[in-house]
Amino acid sequence: MNFSMVVVKTKKELLSELNNIDSSIALGLVPTMGALHQGHASLIKKAVSENQKVVVSIFVNPTQFNNKEDLVKYPKTLDADINLISAISKEIIVFVPEVSELYPKQVKTKIYHFDGLDKVMEGEFRDNHFNGVGTIVEALLNLIKPTRAYFGEKDYQQLRIIQKLVEIQQIPVEIIGCEIVREKHGLAMSSRNERLSKKIRQKAEFIYETLKTAKQKFGTESVLDVKEWVVKQFNDNIDFQLEYFEITDVNTLTPIIKKNTNTKQRAFIAVYAEEVRLIDNIALN
């Protein structure tokens, strides 16, 4: 482990570090659940380039896992994570709290009203997931009080919900969405990718290739035709099981029936491969 970097485990230690920082400087936050990869690295680099000081949190948040087995299997690679962060900048504060530090009384989820953003797609298949995300993100934002916080567009629905959270809770922070970083064959980078066999990980370019072709088809074909085409691709491929494919308005995340040239649309997909759940999305216009 690289000890030249500040790694704190308690709120008290974190606040002690933050209190040494001039309040006039820009502070960036990159919340993560660890098992860091180049997608996370791109968020951290952007935060470092746009702020004078950066906090990276590493915390596997129990309230956003509706599948307890998923929580148990979530990879923990703290030494490697700290080395990755240290290679970007040794000036970063790394916050690695225990569950009892962020949920001191009991592990409890707050209930939010996200104007329906949480009811579609991921919300439909992962009950209460976004309330769990909101609970931890609100806690971190209120604790750290960053100028800007950085989230990847791979979890685009989560990004929109965090933007809504900040709006409804009136938290003074700028939420920055960052482009999806992909493996060389196109699979969106995710900590879950490590659980795939080498063979299936290579074949998983199929997901992104399907999205890219769906985007092309969206230019000339109806929404229904595009959706039916995607379903057929997955029906014909035994390695991947489609959970959902949806085309939505980017702001409301409401599934669309007809194209509207006055608004932006995005395609979202969730797929199982070897019992590992993978998500991805692509801007359509």
C-alpha positions in Angstrom: 0.0 0.0 0.0 1.2 3.5 -0.7 1.4 5.3 2.6 2.4 8.8 1.2 -1.2 9.4 0.6 -3.8 10.5 3.2 -6.2 7.6 3.9 -8.8 8.3 6.6 -11.4 5.8 8.0 -13.5 8.0 10.3 -15.7 11.1 9.8 -13.6 12.8 12.5 -10.3 12.1 10.7 -11.9 13.3 7.4 -13.3 16.5 8.8 -9.9 17.2 10.4 -8.3 17.0 6.9 -11.0 19.1 5.3 -10.8 21.7 8.0 -7.1 22.3 7.0 -8.3 23.3 3.5 -9.0 26.9 2.6 -12.8 27.2 2.2 -12.4 29.3 -0.9 -10.8 26.5 -3.0 -12.8 24.1 -5.2 -13.2 20.7 -3.7 -14.1 17.6 -5.8 -15.7 14.4 -4.7 -15.6 11.0 -6.5 -17.8 8.5 -4.6 -16.9 4.9 -5.4 -17.5 1.4 -4.1 -13.9 0.4 -4.8 -12.7 -2.3 -7.1 -11.4 0.7 -9.1 -10.7 0.5 -12.9 -9.9 2.9 -15.7 -13.5 4.2 -15.7 -13.0 5.4 -12.1 -9.6 6.7 -13.0 -11.1 8.9 -15.7 -13.5 10.4 -13.1 -10.7 11.0 -10.6 -8.5 12.6 -13.3 -11.3 14.9 -14.3 -11.9 15.9 -10.7 -8.2 16.6 -10.2 -8.1 18.8 -13.3 -11.2 20.9 -12.2 -10.6 21.3 -8.4 -7.7 22.2 -6.2 -8.5 19.3 -3.8 -10.2 16.0 -4.3 -11.8 13.4 -2.0 -12.3 9.8 -3.3 -14.6 7.7 -1.1 -14.4 3.9 -1.1 -17.5 2.4 0.5 -19.6 -0.6 -0.5 -23.0 0.7 0.4 -25.3 -2.0 1.8 -28.5 -0.1 1.3 -28.3 -0.1 -2.6 -28.0 -3.9 -2.9 -31.4 -5.6 -3.3 -29.6 -8.8 -3.9 -27.6 -9.7 -0.7 -25.5 -12.2 -2.6 -24.4 -9.4 -4.9 -23.3 -7.5 -1.8 -21.2 -10.4 -0.5 -19.6 -11.0 -3.9 -18.7 -7.4 -4.6 -14.9 -7.3 -5.1 -12.8 -5.6 -2.4 -9.3 -4.6 -3.7 -8.3 -1.7 -1.3 -4.5 -1.9 -1.8 -4.8 -1.9 -5.6 -7.4 0.9 -5.4 -5.1 3.1 -3.3 -2.2 2.5 -5.7 -4.4 3.4 -8.7 -5.5 6.7 -6.9 -1.9 7.4 -5.8 -0.7 7.1 -9.4 -3.1 9.9 -10.4 -2.2 12.2 -7.5 -0.8 11.8 -4.0 -2.7 15.0 -2.9 -6.1 13.1 -2.9 -7.8 12.4 0.4 -9.1 8.8 0.4 -12.1 8.1 2.7 -12.6 4.4 3.5 -15.3 4.2 6.2 -16.8 1.2 7.9 -20.5 0.7 7.6 -21.0 1.8 11.3 -19.3 5.1 10.5 -21.9 6.1 7.9 -24.8 4.2 9.4 -24.1 4.8 13.2 -27.4 3.7 14.6 -28.8 1.2 12.1 -28.5 0.5 8.4 -31.6 2.2 7.2 -32.7 3.6 3.8 -34.3 7.0 3.4 -37.3 7.2 1.1 -37.2 9.8 -1.6 -39.6 11.0 -4.3 -37.6 11.2 -7.5 -40.5 12.2 -9.8 -40.7 8.8 -11.4 -37.0 8.7 -12.4 -36.6 5.7 -10.1 -39.6 3.7 -11.2 -38.4 2.6 -14.7 -35.6 0.3 -15.9 -33.2 -0.3 -13.0 -35.9 0.8 -10.5 -38.3 -1.8 -11.9 -35.8 -4.6 -11.5 -33.9 -3.5 -8.4 -36.5 -2.6 -5.7 -35.5 0.3 -3.4 -32.0 0.5 -5.1 -32.2 4.2 -5.8 -33.4 5.1 -2.3 -30.2 3.3 -1.1 -28.1 5.3 -3.6 -29.8 8.6 -2.5 -29.2 7.8 1.2 -25.4 7.3 0.9 -24.9 10.1 -1.7 -26.8 12.6 0.4 -24.8 11.6 3.5 -21.5 12.0 1.6 -22.4 15.3 0.1 -23.5 16.8 3.4 -20.4 15.5 5.2 -17.8 16.5 2.6 -19.6 19.6 1.1 -17.8 19.4 -2.2 -18.0 22.0 -5.0 -18.4 19.3 -7.6 -19.2 15.6 -7.5 -18.4 13.2 -10.3 -20.4 10.2 -11.6 -20.1 8.0 -14.7 -22.7 8.0 -17.5 -22.6 4.2 -17.5 -25.0 4.5 -14.6 -27.0 7.2 -16.5 -30.2 6.6 -14.6 -28.3 6.9 -11.3 -26.7 10.2 -12.6 -30.2 11.7 -13.4 -31.5 10.6 -9.9 -28.5 12.2 -8.1 -29.1 15.4 -10.1 -32.8 15.2 -8.9 -31.7 14.4 -5.3 -29.5 17.6 -5.2 -32.4 19.6 -6.5 -35.0 18.3 -4.1 -32.6 18.4 -1.0 -31.2 21.8 -2.2 -27.6 20.7 -1.8 -25.2 23.3 -3.1 -23.0 21.1 -5.4 -22.5 20.7 -9.1 -23.1 17.2 -10.3 -20.7 16.3 -13.2 -21.6 13.4 -15.6 -18.5 11.8 -17.2 -18.4 9.7 -20.4 -18.5 5.9 -20.4 -15.0 4.3 -20.5 -14.9 1.1 -22.4 -12.6 -2.0 -22.6 -10.9 -2.2 -26.0 -13.6 -4.5 -27.4 -16.4 -2.1 -26.3 -17.7 -3.6 -23.0 -18.5 -0.7 -20.6 -16.0 -0.8 -17.8 -17.4 -2.1 -14.5 -16.1 -3.8 -11.4 -18.5 -6.7 -12.2 -16.6 -7.4 -15.4 -13.9 -9.2 -13.2 -16.5 -11.9 -12.5 -16.8 -12.8 -16.1 -14.8 -15.7 -17.7 -12.1 -14.5 -20.2 -14.1 -16.1 -23.0 -17.4 -14.3 -22.2 -15.7 -11.0 -21.4 -14.3 -11.1 -25.0 -17.7 -12.0 -26.4 -19.4 -9.2 -24.5 -18.5 -6.7 -27.2 -21.8 -8.0 -28.6 -23.7 -5.8 -26.1 -22.1 -2.5 -27.3 -22.2 -3.6 -31.0 -26.0 -4.2 -30.6 -26.4 -0.7 -29.0 -24.4 0.9 -31.8 -26.5 -0.8 -34.5 -29.7 0.1 -32.6 -28.6 3.7 -32.7 -28.1 3.5 -36.5 -31.6 1.9 -36.9 -33.1 4.6 -34.7 -32.3 7.1 -37.5 -34.6 5.4 -40.0 -36.9 2.9 -38.2 -39.7 3.1 -35.6 -39.0 2.7 -31.9 -41.0 -0.5 -31.9 -39.0 -2.0 -34.8 -35.7 -1.1 -33.1 -36.8 -2.7 -29.8 -38.0 -5.9 -31.6 -34.7 -6.1 -33.5 -32.7 -5.9 -30.2 -34.8 -8.6 -28.6 -34.2 -10.9 -31.6 -30.5 -10.4 -31.4 -30.5 -11.6 -27.8 -32.9 -14.4 -28.5 -30.4 -15.7 -31.1 -27.4 -15.4 -28.7 -27.1 -18.1 -26.0 -24.3 -16.4 -24.1 -26.4 -13.4 -23.0 -29.9 -13.0 -21.5 -31.6 -9.7 -22.1 -33.4 -8.3 -19.0 -34.6 -5.1 -20.7 -33.9 -2.8 -23.6 -35.6 0.6 -23.4 -35.6 3.8 -25.3 -36.4 6.9 -23.2 -36.4 10.6 -23.0 -33.1 11.6 -21.5 -34.6 14.0 -19.0 -37.6 12.2 -17.6 -36.3 8.7 -18.5 -39.9 7.9 -19.6 -39.9 5.2 -22.3 -41.0 6.6 -25.6 -43.3 5.1 -28.2 -42.6 7.6 -31.0 -39.5 9.6 -31.8 -39.5 13.3 -31.0 -36.9 15.5 -32.8 -37.4 18.2 -30.2 -36.0 16.1 -27.3 -33.0 13.9 -26.8 -33.4 10.1 -26.5 -31.2 7.4 -25.1 -31.2 3.6 -25.3 -30.6 1.5 -22.1 -29.9 -2.1 -21.7 -29.4 -4.7 -18.9 -28.1 -8.1 -19.7 -27.1 -11.2 -17.8 -23.9 -13.1 -18.7 -22.8 -16.1 -16.5 -25.2 -14.8 -13.8 -23.3 -11.4 -13.8 -25.6 -8.4 -14.5 -24.3 -5.9 -17.0 -25.8 -2.5 -17.9 -25.0 0.0 -20.7 -26.5 2.8 -22.6 -26.0 5.0 -25.6 -27.1 8.5 -26.7 -29.4 8.2 -29.8 -29.6 11.7 -31.1 
